[in-house]
Amino acid sequence: EGLVESVHLSKENFFYILRTWKKYREEKPPFLLLYQDDKDWFDVKPFETRELMEQFIEEHLRTE
């Protein structure tokens, strides 16, 4: 549940994810979430706690 078998994204979005992921690898946040926004853009978001990440996911799913 919650896993995606495949995704389609633009080259621009792919390179954005790579740059953003690299940035956060250096910052080393405790939690990092790859998600798709309401405009079908994939993004990476850091969180300090699992609870904050889960709250974001719940709110994100409610807006869909």
Secondary structure, 3 states (H helix, E strand, C coil): CCCCCCCCCCHHHHHHHHHHHHHHHHHCCCEEEEEECCCCCEEEEEECCHHHHHHHHHHHHHCC
